[in-house]
Every structure is written in C-alpha cells, then in structure tokens.
Amino acid sequence: MSKNGNTPLLDRLTNQLLIRQGSPYSYKDANMLARKILIKRGHMNIDGTDTLKGISRGLMTSDDRAIDRSMKKSGGIRSDYTYDPIKNYAHKKKKY
C-alpha cells in the first residue's frame, strides 16, 4: 500500500487518468473512476483490496503487461513476443 492507502495498481491507474492530456478529472474523481474500472475488471474487491488477479497484475512490469495484452489478443506464448519500450507494445516475432 502507498502512503495514501491505495494499492500500487490503483495508484498507477489513477495517475494514468490524471496525466491524460486535457484530463477533466480531479484526483478524487480519477481515484473513484479507477476503483470502478478495477472492480469491473476483477482486479479489486469492493472493499478496496486487490484480488489475486489484481495482485499478480500489480507485480507485472510494463513489458510483462504489454506481452500479456498481446498474448490475449493474438494468442501464442510469451517467448513469441518482443517488447518495444518506446511504444509500450509487444510485437510477435517473425518466424523464418
């Protein structure tokens, strides 16, 4: 938990909502929206604690999350992908 009582996953999503260009959200609004999103995804319980899925997602690095998103979208296994840190995107490796 962070010093404001949020989990790392909630902090990250709240900050992402706040730094969007032209974000209309105050910190409180962004935090409430982030909670709703995480609960809907199954990453957070209603009481504000992370689920097992949320804990595992919170421990992932940005490249782990990008590869996980790509695997869900296109299938395959982790070793089929390479991470591009500039675009925060995982590309499927070409097979020759």
Stockholm file with secondary structure:
# STOCKHOLM 1.0

chainA/1-96         MSKNGNTPLLDRLTNQLLIRQGSPYSYKDANMLARKILIKRGHMNIDGTDTLKGISRGLMTSDDRAIDRSMKKSGGIRSDYTYDPIKNYAHKKKKY
#=GR chainA/1-96 SS CCTTSCCHHHHHHHHHHHHSTTCCCCHHHHHHHHHHHHHHHTSBCTTSCBCHHHHHHHHCCHHHHHHHHHHHHHCCCGGGEEEETTTTEEEECCCC
#=GC SS_cons        CCTTSCCHHHHHHHHHHHHSTTCCCCHHHHHHHHHHHHHHHTSBCTTSCBCHHHHHHHHCCHHHHHHHHHHHHHCCCGGGEEEETTTTEEEECCCC
//
